[in-house]
Amino acid sequence: MISQAFNAVLPSFVMIFVGYIYGKIFKDKDINIVSDIATWLMAPLVTFTFTNDYVPSIDVLLKFGGGFAILFVVSFLISRLHKKDRELFFTGNVYVNSGYLGYPVLLALWGEEALALGVVYSFVNVLFGSTFLPAMIRGRFELKNVLKLPFVYAIAAGWILGLMGISYKTLPTGILTGFNWLRDMAIPFLLLQVGLSISKISFEKSDLAHYLILCAERLVLIPLIMVAFALVLKPFEAKVFILESAMPIGVNSVVVINTFKKEDTPKAGVTVALSTLLSLFTLPMWAYILEKIFGV
C-alpha cells in the first residue's frame, strides 16, 4: 500500500517539479497570467464538474464543516504556543493544499468519488480560511472576502444544477468535447502553477528548525489529532477527510500572510515549499495508515 500511495503521490510532485524548473529557467518572466488562469478557470472548472457529477449531501457538508471547525480551533490553540511567528503557524496549519495537490492524489488513490468529497473539503477549507482566519488575526470577520473567490460560485453552481438534475454532460457534442479537454488538463495545469509559484520564493537557510516544527505540526500532529474526529464518519469519508487534513501548506497562506504581516511573506513561502517536499514521504504513510484503520 505504501508503494501504491507513493506512486499515486509522485506524479503530482513531478508536475510541480517541472513547473519549478521552468520557473527557475525563465526566472525573469512574470507568471501572473498563469496564476490568473489557475484561479479563474482551472480550479473553478475542476470544482464545478466534480460537484455536478457527485452532488454533496447536506449531511456531508455539515460533517466536513464540523470537522474542519475542530481543525481550525486546534490550529489556533497550537499557534498560541508559538510566541514568535504565531500568525505564520496559525495560517500554515489552517490553509492546506487540499485542492491543487489534494485532488490529484485522491483521484489516483481512491477514484472520482474520493475527489468529489475532496471538493467539499476544499470548500470548507476556503470558507474558514477566508472568514474565520482573517477574523482571528485582525479581530473582525471578513465575510465579503468569500464572495471574491470564483471557487465559491463554482461549487454553488455545480451543486444547484446537480440537485436539479442538470448535468454539463448534456452540452452539445462539440462544446462538450472542448469542455472536457479543459477539464482533463485542469489538474496538471494547477500543479504546474504550484511549481511556478514556489520557484519565485526566496529561500533562506536561517530558522530551518523553526520551519520544520511547523511542517511537523501540519503534516503529522494535526491530522493525527483529527483521526479521533474521523471515527464518527463513514470509513470512506474518514479516509478522505484525514488525508486532506494531512496535505502540505497551501500557496494561499502566502497571500494571507502578505496581507496581514508582510514581513513574514518570505517565511511563508519557505514553509509552503518545505512542507510540499516533505509530504512526498508523509502522504504515502498516511494513506497506508488510513487503509489499516478504515479499510477499503
Backbone torsions as a table, in degrees:
resi	resn	phi	psi	omega
1	MET	NA	-37.6	179.1
2	ILE	-62.5	-42.7	178.9
3	SER	-63.5	-41.5	178.8
4	GLN	-63.4	-44.3	-179.7
5	ALA	-65.7	-41.6	178.9
6	PHE	-61.2	-43.1	179.0
7	ASN	-67.7	-26.8	176.6
8	ALA	-73.7	-35.9	-178.8
9	VAL	-80.0	-35.4	-171.7
10	LEU	-55.9	-44.9	-179.2
11	PRO	-57.1	-35.7	178.8
12	SER	-63.0	-40.3	-179.8
13	PHE	-71.9	-31.3	175.8
14	VAL	-62.1	-45.4	179.4
15	MET	-64.4	-41.9	177.7
16	ILE	-62.2	-41.8	-178.7
17	PHE	-65.6	-40.0	177.2
18	VAL	-61.1	-44.7	176.9
19	GLY	-60.9	-39.7	179.5
20	TYR	-63.7	-45.6	-178.8
21	ILE	-62.0	-45.3	-179.9
22	TYR	-67.0	-33.0	176.0
23	GLY	-64.0	-36.2	178.3
24	LYS	-74.4	-38.6	179.9
25	ILE	-64.3	-45.9	179.9
26	PHE	-104.8	54.3	-172.7
27	LYS	-65.5	-20.9	-179.7
28	ASP	-89.5	-2.7	-178.3
29	LYS	-86.2	144.5	177.9
30	ASP	-82.5	136.4	-179.0
31	ILE	-109.3	15.1	-177.2
32	ASN	-60.1	-39.4	-178.7
33	ILE	-65.9	-36.0	177.4
34	VAL	-65.4	-43.3	178.5
35	SER	-63.3	-39.3	179.5
36	ASP	-66.1	-40.6	178.4
37	ILE	-64.5	-41.2	178.8
38	ALA	-62.9	-43.7	-175.6
39	THR	-74.8	-40.6	-170.3
40	TRP	-101.9	-9.1	179.0
41	LEU	-127.5	-60.9	-170.3
42	MET	-67.4	-51.0	-179.3
43	ALA	-63.0	-46.0	176.4
44	PRO	-62.6	-34.4	-179.5
45	LEU	-64.7	-46.7	177.2
46	VAL	-60.5	-44.9	-179.0
47	THR	-61.6	-46.8	-178.8
48	PHE	-61.4	-49.4	-173.7
49	THR	-64.7	-42.5	-177.3
50	PHE	-78.2	-27.0	173.6
51	THR	-70.9	-36.9	179.7
52	ASN	-71.5	-36.9	179.2
53	ASP	-73.4	-38.2	-177.2
54	TYR	-127.7	84.2	-174.9
55	VAL	-64.8	117.2	-178.7
56	PRO	-71.3	140.3	178.2
57	SER	-81.1	158.6	175.9
58	ILE	-58.1	-35.3	-179.4
59	ASP	-59.8	-46.4	-180.0
60	VAL	-66.7	-42.1	178.4
61	LEU	-59.3	-43.5	-179.8
62	LEU	-66.7	-41.6	-179.1
63	LYS	-67.4	-45.7	179.3
64	PHE	-68.4	-36.0	176.7
65	GLY	-64.2	-43.0	178.0
66	GLY	-64.5	-40.9	179.0
67	GLY	-64.7	-41.5	-179.7
68	PHE	-71.2	-29.4	175.4
69	ALA	-61.6	-40.0	176.7
70	ILE	-64.5	-44.4	178.1
71	LEU	-58.6	-40.8	-179.8
72	PHE	-61.9	-47.2	179.8
73	VAL	-64.0	-43.0	178.1
74	VAL	-59.8	-44.0	179.4
75	SER	-62.5	-40.7	179.3
76	PHE	-64.1	-44.9	-178.8
77	LEU	-65.2	-40.5	178.3
78	ILE	-64.4	-39.4	-179.0
79	SER	-63.2	-27.2	179.3
80	ARG	-67.9	-16.9	178.6
81	LEU	-79.3	-12.8	-177.3
82	HIS	-108.9	97.6	-180.0
83	LYS	-63.1	-39.3	177.2
84	LYS	-89.1	133.5	176.9
85	ASP	61.7	38.9	179.3
86	ARG	-59.1	-43.4	-179.2
87	GLU	-62.6	-37.4	-179.3
88	LEU	-64.5	-44.0	-180.0
89	PHE	-68.4	-42.6	-179.0
90	PHE	-62.8	-50.3	-178.5
91	THR	-64.9	-43.0	-178.7
92	GLY	-63.8	-35.1	-179.1
93	ASN	-80.4	-20.4	179.6
94	VAL	-90.0	-46.6	-174.7
95	TYR	-85.7	91.2	180.0
96	VAL	-93.9	156.7	179.0
97	ASN	-84.0	62.3	-175.9
98	SER	-76.7	-15.2	-177.7
99	GLY	-100.3	-71.8	-173.6
100	TYR	-57.3	-37.9	178.1
101	LEU	-100.5	-39.2	-177.6
102	GLY	-61.6	-41.6	-177.8
103	TYR	-58.3	-55.3	-178.4
104	PRO	-64.9	-32.7	179.3
105	VAL	-68.0	-45.8	178.0
106	LEU	-62.3	-42.0	-179.9
107	LEU	-62.0	-42.8	-179.0
108	ALA	-69.8	-35.8	-176.5
109	LEU	-80.5	-50.0	-168.5
110	TRP	-130.3	8.1	171.9
111	GLY	88.5	-174.5	-173.5
112	GLU	-66.3	-31.2	178.8
113	GLU	-62.3	-39.6	177.2
114	ALA	-67.4	-39.1	179.2
115	LEU	-63.0	-38.2	177.8
116	ALA	-61.4	-40.7	176.0
117	LEU	-68.1	-34.0	177.6
118	GLY	-62.8	-34.2	176.5
119	VAL	-62.7	-41.0	177.8
120	VAL	-63.7	-43.7	178.1
121	TYR	-59.3	-44.6	-179.2
122	SER	-62.9	-36.2	178.6
123	PHE	-60.7	-49.6	-179.3
124	VAL	-69.5	-30.6	176.1
125	ASN	-61.3	-49.6	179.8
126	VAL	-66.0	-39.2	180.0
127	LEU	-60.0	-49.3	179.5
128	PHE	-68.0	-40.7	-178.0
129	GLY	-66.9	-23.8	-177.1
130	SER	-99.7	-10.0	-178.2
131	THR	-121.7	-69.2	-174.4
132	PHE	-68.9	-34.6	179.3
133	LEU	-62.9	-52.1	175.9
134	PRO	-59.9	-34.2	-179.8
135	ALA	-63.1	-41.5	-177.5
136	MET	-75.6	-23.2	179.8
137	ILE	-83.9	-44.3	-173.9
138	ARG	-106.6	-7.2	175.6
139	GLY	90.1	7.3	175.3
140	ARG	-146.9	154.1	-178.1
141	PHE	-75.6	147.3	179.4
142	GLU	-125.5	56.5	-176.5
143	LEU	-60.8	-30.4	-178.8
144	LYS	-61.5	-24.8	-179.9
145	ASN	-63.4	-31.7	-179.3
146	VAL	-61.8	-37.5	-176.8
147	LEU	-70.8	-10.3	178.4
148	LYS	-89.4	-4.5	-174.5
149	LEU	-97.6	119.0	179.1
150	PRO	-61.7	-25.6	178.6
151	PHE	-54.1	-41.4	-176.4
152	VAL	-66.5	-43.1	-179.8
153	TYR	-67.4	-35.3	-179.9
154	ALA	-66.1	-44.7	-179.2
155	ILE	-69.5	-34.2	177.9
156	ALA	-67.0	-44.2	-179.6
157	ALA	-64.9	-46.2	179.8
158	GLY	-62.5	-39.6	-178.0
159	TRP	-69.0	-48.8	-177.6
160	ILE	-64.4	-45.7	178.8
161	LEU	-64.2	-38.0	177.5
162	GLY	-63.6	-41.4	177.8
163	LEU	-63.4	-31.0	179.3
164	MET	-83.5	-2.4	-179.5
165	GLY	78.5	18.6	-179.6
166	ILE	-101.4	122.6	-177.9
167	SER	-115.5	143.9	175.5
168	TYR	-63.7	-17.9	-178.9
169	LYS	-69.7	-10.2	178.0
170	THR	-89.7	3.3	176.3
171	LEU	-60.9	154.0	175.6
172	PRO	-53.4	148.0	-171.4
173	THR	-51.7	-49.6	-178.0
174	GLY	-62.9	-42.9	179.0
175	ILE	-67.6	-41.2	-179.5
176	LEU	-62.9	-38.0	178.6
177	THR	-61.2	-47.1	177.7
178	GLY	-64.1	-39.5	178.2
179	PHE	-60.9	-44.5	-179.7
180	ASN	-67.1	-33.8	175.4
181	TRP	-60.1	-46.4	178.4
182	LEU	-62.1	-43.4	-179.4
183	ARG	-60.8	-42.9	-176.2
184	ASP	-69.7	-28.5	-179.3
185	MET	-91.1	-5.6	-172.7
186	ALA	-63.1	-52.5	-175.9
187	ILE	-65.0	-46.4	174.8
188	PRO	-57.2	-39.0	179.2
189	PHE	-63.9	-43.1	-179.8
190	LEU	-62.5	-38.7	179.0
191	LEU	-68.1	-40.1	175.2
192	LEU	-60.6	-39.3	-179.6
193	GLN	-64.8	-37.1	176.2
194	VAL	-61.3	-45.3	178.9
195	GLY	-62.1	-42.3	177.2
196	LEU	-61.4	-41.9	-179.5
197	SER	-63.9	-43.1	179.9
198	ILE	-65.0	-32.9	-178.5
199	SER	-65.9	-19.4	-178.7
200	LYS	-90.5	-0.4	-177.7
201	ILE	-82.5	138.0	175.7
202	SER	-87.9	115.0	-178.2
203	PHE	-87.5	138.1	175.5
204	GLU	-129.4	135.4	-176.7
205	LYS	-78.5	-17.6	-179.3
206	SER	-67.8	150.9	178.6
207	ASP	62.8	27.7	-179.7
208	LEU	-60.6	-41.0	179.1
209	ALA	-60.6	-38.0	178.3
210	HIS	-61.5	-43.4	179.3
211	TYR	-66.0	-39.3	-178.8
212	LEU	-65.1	-33.6	177.1
213	ILE	-63.8	-44.4	178.4
214	LEU	-62.7	-41.8	178.5
215	CYS	-62.7	-39.5	178.8
216	ALA	-64.8	-39.2	177.2
217	GLU	-64.8	-46.3	-175.7
218	ARG	-68.4	-42.6	-171.9
219	LEU	-90.8	-22.2	-174.1
220	VAL	-124.5	-57.8	-171.1
221	LEU	-64.5	-52.6	-175.9
222	ILE	-64.7	-46.8	175.9
223	PRO	-62.4	-31.7	177.2
224	LEU	-63.9	-42.1	177.2
225	ILE	-63.4	-38.2	-176.0
226	MET	-73.1	-14.3	176.4
227	VAL	-58.7	-36.8	179.9
228	ALA	-60.9	-42.3	177.5
229	PHE	-66.9	-40.7	-174.3
230	ALA	-63.8	-17.7	179.0
231	LEU	-63.8	-19.9	178.8
232	VAL	-87.9	-7.2	178.9
233	LEU	-89.0	165.6	170.5
234	LYS	-65.8	148.8	-174.4
235	PRO	-51.9	-45.0	-178.1
236	PHE	-67.5	-41.3	176.6
237	GLU	-62.0	-39.7	-178.5
238	ALA	-63.0	-42.9	-179.7
239	LYS	-61.2	-44.6	-179.4
240	VAL	-66.1	-44.7	-177.0
241	PHE	-61.5	-46.1	-177.7
242	ILE	-69.7	-42.3	-178.9
243	LEU	-64.5	-38.6	175.5
244	GLU	-65.0	-36.9	178.9
245	SER	-69.3	-16.4	-179.8
246	ALA	-96.9	5.0	179.9
247	MET	-69.4	157.3	179.2
248	PRO	-70.0	175.8	-178.5
249	ILE	-66.5	135.0	-178.3
250	GLY	-79.8	153.3	179.5
251	VAL	-61.4	-28.2	-179.9
252	ASN	-60.3	-23.2	179.5
253	SER	-62.4	-32.4	178.3
254	VAL	-64.2	-40.8	179.5
255	VAL	-63.7	-43.8	-179.2
256	VAL	-63.2	-47.8	-179.9
257	ILE	-62.5	-39.6	179.3
258	ASN	-61.8	-29.6	-179.5
259	THR	-77.5	-41.0	-171.1
260	PHE	-102.5	-25.0	-179.9
261	LYS	-150.9	75.8	-169.3
262	LYS	-54.4	-34.3	-176.4
263	GLU	-66.4	-17.5	-179.9
264	ASP	-95.2	5.0	-177.5
265	THR	-57.7	-46.3	177.8
266	PRO	-60.7	-37.5	177.9
267	LYS	-63.0	-41.2	178.7
268	ALA	-62.1	-39.1	178.0
269	GLY	-63.2	-40.6	178.3
270	VAL	-62.2	-42.4	-178.4
271	THR	-66.3	-34.2	176.2
272	VAL	-62.6	-50.0	-177.4
273	ALA	-64.9	-45.0	-176.3
274	LEU	-68.3	-44.0	179.9
275	SER	-66.5	-34.1	177.2
276	THR	-64.0	-42.9	178.5
277	LEU	-64.2	-47.5	-177.5
278	LEU	-66.9	-28.5	-179.2
279	SER	-68.3	-16.2	174.3
280	LEU	-59.2	-27.2	-179.6
281	PHE	-101.3	-33.2	-177.7
282	THR	-78.4	-34.9	-178.5
283	LEU	-63.7	-44.2	175.3
284	PRO	-59.8	-37.7	177.7
285	MET	-64.0	-41.9	178.1
286	TRP	-65.0	-40.6	178.5
287	ALA	-60.5	-41.2	178.7
288	TYR	-64.7	-46.6	-179.1
289	ILE	-62.8	-42.1	-178.7
290	LEU	-66.0	-36.4	175.6
291	GLU	-63.4	-38.3	179.2
292	LYS	-68.3	-38.4	-176.4
293	ILE	-78.6	-47.9	-170.4
294	PHE	-106.6	-6.9	178.4
295	GLY	75.0	-172.4	-176.3
296	VAL	-78.0	NA	NA
